[in-house]
Amino acid sequence: MTALIRKIHRWTSLLFSLAVAAIFAGMPVMTLPEWVYYLPLPPLAAATDRHLPFRAALSGQARGQDAGGGVGNSASPAQSADRAGLAKRLR
């Protein structure tokens, strides 16, 4: 499922980029109709991460478990110590 989502995201991102590039390339050449400026919006809407709230349910995780960095971010003591050490080194 994740591979399919990535593939869809990759192609819609490409469509968005091409639409924006075509608009910028066409602007100096001629006056474009207004509807052309709305062409990048459908791929942009499709490429956003709207699937993220459903990711835990799609992967079969039980309710109440942390899906990796979400609400209830419970780090192990070793991870907390690593983060504290990194923060100290960055100062």
N, C-alpha and C positions, 0 to 999 in steps of 0.2 A: 504493500500500500504506500509506503514511504517513497519507494522508487517512482511510482506513478505520480505522486504529488510533486516530486522534484522535477520530473520530466515536463509536467504541465506548467510548473512555475518557470522552468527554463525557457520554454517556447513562448509563453505569454510575455515574459520579460524581453525576449528578442523582438516580438511584435511591437511592444511598447517603444523600444529603442528605435526601431526602424520608422515607426510613425512619427516620432519626434524629430528624427533626422530628416525625414522627408519634408516636414513642415518648415524646418529651418532652411533646408535647401531651396524650397519653393518660394519663401518669402521675398528674397531679392529679385526673383525672376518675374513674378506677377502677384497681383492681389488675389489672395486665396478666399474662397467662400467661407463663411463663418463655420459651417458644419465640419470643415476639415480640422479645425482646432479641437474638436471634440473626439476625433478618431483615437487618440491615445488612451482615453478614459476606460473603455471596456477591457482592454488587456491589463491596464493598471488595476482595475477592480478584481480581475481574475487572478492576478499575480500576488495579491496581498495574502497575508497569512491568516485567512479566515478559518482555516482548518485547525488552528492551534487549540481552541477550546475543546475540540472533539478528539484530540490526539490520544488522550488517556483512555477514552472509551473505545476508540478504534484498536488500540493496542491490547485491550483486554485487562487493563490494570483494575484492581479492586477499588471501590469507592473509599476515599479517605487516605489513600496512599499518595505520597508525594511523587509527582511525575518528573521531578528533576528541576529544582529551582523555583517551584511555584509557592503557593501559600503553605506555610508550615515548613519552611526551609530548614530541615534538620541536618546539620552537618555533624560528622563524627568529631570526637575530640582531636583526632590527628589533623583533620581538615581545618578545624578552627585554629589549631596551633600553626599550621602552615600559613594561613591567612594573616595571623597576627605577626608572624615572622616576616612575611612579605611586606606588610604595612610598615613595619619597623625599618626595613631596609630601604624603603622608598622615601623615608623622611630625610 
